[in-house]
Amino acid sequence: MMLRAQKLHKFFSSNGEREVHALAEVNLECPEGDFLCLLGPTGCGKTTFLRIAAGLEKPSSGTITVKGLPPEKAIEHIGFVFQQNALFPWLNVIDNVMFGLSARNIPKDVARARARECLALVRLKGIENAYPYELSGEVQQRAAIARALAPRPDLLLLDEPFGALDEKTRKQLQDELLSLHLKNEFTVVFVTHNIEEAVYLGQRVAILDTSPGRIASEMPVELSHPRDRMSQEFVNHLLAAREQFEKVVG
């Protein structure tokens, strides 16, 4: 199993104030090669779950494993794409993509070749020497995805990576992410609050309730690729997901 969460709880508190129960009794499994979309409203704990899965937060109780290991011991298997691209402004594109490889002590020539390969995958060949401030939001997010892919992770975690982009660009990057997933067969957990995006991308959709966040519903998305947003099959899945979502969030 690539990712397994069992009875996961997370509490937050600050300045002695009452604890906030962010996640409650989360049980979730992702087999290898899965594309799971975590769908829920703002504040339901989606990002918190993703940060715990990445080893950036500790659970308050319960367990979570990546390839059978605690996330902090499985870092080499995990790639993370944040809501904001989080590129280092003082590094050019190729050095940004190489950053995680350098931290893994991969020889510089190997790291550079792999970074160029990943930039080509996300259609950014030829801008290696540009700096983030010179790039559009779309291109910055492509570079962030390339950086996450460079270490060749088994598990790719994405936290609403296309939320700030216009509709046309968002749909284009959705298609490119699907293509990368189908070609490379890594496991994906993708956080979104957009129902159509979840149905278009996911093989499964897990809907989170809020206060506290918990898995309220799961549904398979039994659609072949390439997916057609205008097909009756897609519309039927979209309506089913919307119905479940509205039952959960009201």
Disulfide bonds with the S-S distance in Angstrom:
none
